[in-house]
Amino acid sequence: MEDKATSDNAKVKTELLSDRVAARIMAMIADGNLSPGERLPGERQLAEKMGVSRVSVRAALQSLKAQGFLEAVQGGGTRILAAAGDMTSPLGELAKVQEQNLHDLAEIRALLEVWAARRAAERASEDQIKELGIALEKLEQQKGKSGAKDKASQEFNFHYLVGKASGSAVYMHIMDVIRDIIASSLEFHHYDLFQEPSDDGMALSQHKDVFEAIKSHDGQGAKEAMQSHLSWVLHSYENERERLNTDDPVEE
């Protein structure tokens, strides 16, 4: 009887520990330290990092897989699943290709990212500021180049890191849900919207303003810098729409 009681107590203890491990993994995802699609460290590394047994880690991973947060990787290991609603549906594809929808997205970004920039300035750590600085340097390296996809990728990375520095799990979840159409909109910007030689310089200058304000922990300055950048994007959409209407007048 005593052996059975001891065994039952050990099982309960393992279950409690696995719940705590699962909660810590979810917190790492929510904080942006682990991203959708990223591979988790191995069981041994997680066990050592969290100071628990591999049995507890294994139980936590199984629980998170069952809940749909993680998936097994062929050949071994575990990966974080993309956020629900990752815009792979037909509606998501429509949002990517319709210019009006991209304009709507720019307006939505103007609301969300202005808030994130202010919050990032207030909360960014030194490591996050350094990471943003590196992203800005990579963006600067794209100036004058013709590769729209590479420019869009580096610009998305900068904006994503601003969101990460905000420290908001809610904001990062929203970004993960709409990241595909944001990436598509940025490609559209560099393929079609920003065609003047001065556009690269203008966009880069605006991103530098955002970075400098965050680096200085100037919340109001970061808010205004991001607002200025996204207002410029919206103004560019309106100019493009006006140009298209002039080039292709509607027949009466």
C-alpha positions in Angstrom: 0.0 0.0 0.0 2.8 2.4 0.9 4.6 1.7 -2.4 1.3 2.5 -4.3 0.8 5.7 -2.3 4.4 6.8 -3.0 3.9 6.0 -6.7 0.7 8.0 -6.8 2.3 11.0 -5.1 5.2 10.9 -7.6 2.7 10.9 -10.5 0.8 13.9 -9.0 4.1 15.8 -8.5 5.1 15.1 -12.2 1.7 16.3 -13.4 2.0 19.5 -11.4 5.5 20.1 -12.7 4.5 19.4 -16.3 1.7 22.0 -16.0 4.2 24.6 -14.8 6.6 23.7 -17.6 3.8 24.0 -20.1 2.9 27.4 -18.7 6.5 28.6 -18.9 6.7 27.5 -22.6 3.5 29.3 -23.4 4.8 32.4 -21.6 7.9 32.3 -23.8 5.7 32.1 -26.9 3.4 34.9 -25.7 6.5 37.2 -24.9 7.8 36.7 -28.4 10.9 34.8 -27.2 9.7 31.8 -29.3 7.9 32.4 -32.6 5.5 30.4 -34.7 7.4 27.9 -36.9 10.4 28.0 -34.6 11.8 24.7 -33.3 12.0 24.2 -29.6 15.2 23.2 -27.8 15.5 19.5 -27.0 14.0 17.9 -23.9 17.3 17.7 -22.2 18.0 21.5 -22.7 14.6 22.4 -21.6 14.9 20.2 -18.5 18.2 21.8 -17.5 17.0 25.3 -18.2 13.8 24.8 -16.1 15.4 22.7 -13.4 13.0 19.8 -13.8 13.2 16.2 -15.1 12.9 15.2 -18.7 9.7 13.3 -17.8 8.0 16.5 -16.7 9.2 18.3 -19.9 8.0 15.4 -22.1 4.6 15.5 -20.4 4.3 19.2 -20.9 5.2 18.9 -24.6 2.6 16.2 -25.1 0.0 18.4 -23.4 0.8 21.4 -25.6 0.7 19.2 -28.8 -2.7 17.9 -27.8 -3.9 21.5 -27.4 -2.7 22.4 -30.9 0.2 24.7 -29.8 3.0 22.4 -30.9 3.7 19.7 -33.4 6.2 16.9 -33.8 8.9 17.5 -36.5 9.8 14.6 -38.8 13.1 13.3 -37.7 12.7 14.4 -34.1 12.0 17.6 -32.2 9.0 19.9 -31.7 7.9 23.0 -33.5 5.6 25.8 -32.5 2.5 25.9 -34.7 1.6 29.1 -36.6 -1.0 31.3 -35.0 -4.6 30.4 -35.6 -6.0 32.3 -38.6 -2.6 32.6 -40.4 -4.4 34.0 -43.4 -4.0 30.9 -45.6 -7.7 30.7 -46.3 -9.2 32.0 -49.7 -10.2 35.2 -47.8 -6.6 35.6 -46.8 -5.5 35.3 -50.4 -8.1 37.9 -51.4 -6.8 40.3 -48.8 -3.3 39.9 -50.2 -4.1 40.8 -53.8 -6.8 43.5 -53.6 -5.4 47.0 -53.5 -8.3 48.3 -51.5 -7.7 45.7 -48.9 -4.0 46.6 -48.7 -5.1 50.3 -48.2 -7.4 49.2 -45.4 -4.5 47.2 -43.9 -2.4 50.4 -44.0 -5.1 52.2 -42.0 -5.3 49.4 -39.5 -1.5 49.4 -39.2 -1.6 53.1 -38.5 -3.7 52.5 -35.5 -1.9 49.4 -34.2 1.8 50.2 -34.9 1.6 53.8 -33.6 0.6 52.3 -30.2 3.3 49.6 -30.4 6.0 52.1 -31.2 5.1 54.2 -28.1 5.0 51.1 -26.0 8.3 49.9 -27.3 10.0 53.2 -26.5 8.7 52.8 -22.9 9.6 49.2 -22.4 12.4 48.1 -24.8 15.4 46.4 -23.2 19.0 47.2 -24.3 19.1 43.8 -26.1 15.9 44.6 -28.0 17.2 48.1 -29.0 20.4 46.5 -30.2 18.4 44.0 -32.3 16.4 46.8 -33.8 19.6 48.7 -34.7 20.8 45.6 -36.5 17.5 45.3 -38.4 17.8 49.0 -39.4 21.3 48.5 -40.7 20.0 45.6 -42.9 17.2 47.8 -44.1 19.7 50.5 -45.0 21.8 48.0 -47.0 18.7 47.5 -49.3 18.6 51.2 -50.2 18.9 51.7 -54.0 18.7 48.0 -54.7 16.0 46.5 -57.0 15.0 43.4 -55.0 11.5 44.3 -53.7 11.1 41.0 -51.9 14.3 41.5 -49.9 13.4 45.1 -49.1 9.9 44.0 -47.9 11.4 41.2 -45.8 13.8 43.5 -44.0 11.2 46.1 -43.5 8.8 43.6 -42.1 11.5 42.4 -39.7 12.0 45.9 -38.4 8.3 46.4 -37.7 8.0 43.0 -36.2 10.8 43.7 -33.8 9.2 47.0 -32.8 6.1 45.0 -31.8 8.2 42.5 -29.9 9.9 45.3 -28.0 6.4 46.5 -26.9 6.2 43.5 -24.7 2.6 42.9 -25.5 1.5 39.3 -26.0 -1.9 40.5 -27.4 -0.2 42.7 -30.0 2.2 39.9 -31.1 -0.7 37.5 -31.5 -2.4 40.0 -33.8 0.8 40.5 -35.8 1.2 36.7 -36.2 -2.3 36.4 -37.5 -1.9 39.1 -40.2 1.8 38.8 -40.9 1.3 37.3 -44.3 -0.8 40.1 -45.7 1.5 42.7 -44.1 4.4 41.0 -45.9 2.4 41.1 -49.2 1.5 44.7 -48.7 5.2 45.6 -48.2 6.1 43.8 -51.4 3.4 45.8 -53.2 4.9 49.0 -51.8 8.3 48.2 -53.2 7.2 46.7 -56.5 4.5 49.3 -57.4 3.9 52.0 -54.9 7.3 53.5 -54.2 8.9 53.9 -57.6 10.6 57.3 -57.2 14.3 57.3 -56.5 13.7 59.4 -53.4 11.2 56.9 -51.9 13.9 54.6 -50.5 15.6 57.5 -48.8 12.3 58.8 -47.4 11.3 55.4 -46.0 14.7 54.8 -44.5 14.8 58.2 -42.8 11.4 57.6 -41.3 12.4 54.2 -39.9 15.6 55.8 -38.4 13.3 58.4 -36.7 11.3 55.5 -35.1 14.5 53.7 -34.0 16.1 56.8 -32.5 12.9 57.6 -30.5 12.7 54.0 -29.2 16.5 54.1 -28.4 16.0 57.3 -26.4 12.9 55.8 -24.7 10.9 58.7 -26.0 7.3 57.4 -26.2 5.7 60.4 -27.7 8.5 60.8 -30.2 8.2 57.1 -31.3 4.5 57.5 -31.6 4.8 60.6 -33.8 7.6 59.0 -35.9 5.6 55.9 -36.7 2.5 58.0 -37.3 4.5 60.1 -39.8 5.7 57.0 -41.6 2.4 55.3 -41.9 0.6 58.6 -42.9 3.1 58.8 -45.7 2.3 55.3 -46.8 -1.5 56.1 -46.8 -0.8 59.3 -48.7 1.1 57.3 -51.3 -1.9 54.9 -51.7 -4.2 57.9 -52.3 -1.8 59.4 -54.9 -1.7 56.0 -56.7 -5.4 55.7 -56.7 -5.8 59.2 -58.1 -3.2 58.5 -60.8 -5.0 55.3 -61.8 -8.3 57.1 -62.0 -6.7 59.8 -64.2 -5.1 57.2 -66.5 -8.2 55.1 -66.8 -11.3 57.4 -66.7 -14.6 55.6 -66.3 -16.7 55.8 -69.5 -20.1 57.3 -69.1 
